[in-house]
């Protein structure tokens, strides 16, 4: 199986504002406001936020530069 296969993509996803908050080192409340304002690259699916771990890392590395 290749590195870019469907299983790799599924493992890259971070589900929920709390999980995203833990990954980026922010409080759940601050993260929710960033998500709602579109300042974090994520999408809302139903009632739950989902983001790519790789995209979040790239986003915040770029913000730090």
C-alpha positions as CSV (number, residue, x, y, z in Angstrom):
1,X,0.0,0.0,0.0
2,X,1.3,3.5,-0.9
3,X,1.9,6.2,1.7
4,X,-0.9,8.3,0.0
5,X,-3.5,5.6,0.2
6,X,-6.9,6.0,1.8
7,X,-5.8,4.6,5.1
8,X,-3.1,7.2,5.4
9,X,-5.6,10.0,4.6
10,X,-8.0,8.7,7.3
11,X,-5.2,8.7,9.9
12,X,-4.3,12.3,9.0
13,X,-7.8,13.5,10.0
14,X,-8.4,15.2,13.4
15,X,-12.0,15.0,14.4
16,X,-13.6,17.5,16.9
17,X,-12.7,20.9,18.2
18,X,-11.2,19.5,21.4
19,X,-8.8,17.2,19.5
20,X,-7.8,20.0,17.2
21,X,-7.2,22.2,20.3
22,X,-4.9,19.6,21.8
23,X,-3.0,19.4,18.6
24,X,-2.5,23.1,18.2
25,X,-1.9,23.8,21.9
26,X,-4.9,26.1,22.4
27,X,-7.9,25.9,24.7
28,X,-11.0,24.3,23.3
29,X,-12.9,27.6,23.6
30,X,-10.1,29.6,21.8
31,X,-10.0,26.9,19.1
32,X,-13.7,26.9,18.6
33,X,-13.6,30.7,18.0
34,X,-10.7,30.2,15.5
35,X,-12.7,27.5,13.7
36,X,-15.9,29.5,13.6
37,X,-14.1,32.6,12.2
38,X,-12.3,30.6,9.5
39,X,-8.8,31.2,10.9
40,X,-8.0,27.5,11.1
41,X,-8.1,25.3,7.9
42,X,-10.9,23.0,8.8
43,X,-14.4,22.0,7.8
44,X,-17.6,21.3,9.7
45,X,-19.2,18.0,8.9
46,X,-22.6,17.8,10.5
47,X,-22.0,19.1,14.0
48,X,-18.3,18.1,14.2
49,X,-15.2,19.9,13.0
50,X,-12.6,18.0,11.0
51,X,-9.1,19.0,9.9
52,X,-6.1,17.5,8.3
53,X,-3.2,17.1,10.8
54,X,-0.7,17.9,7.9
55,X,-2.6,21.0,6.8
56,X,-2.8,22.3,10.4
57,X,0.9,21.7,10.9
58,X,1.7,23.5,7.7
59,X,-0.7,26.4,8.6
60,X,0.8,27.0,12.0
61,X,4.4,26.6,10.7
62,X,3.7,29.2,8.1
63,X,2.2,31.5,10.7
64,X,5.3,31.2,12.9
65,X,7.6,32.1,10.0
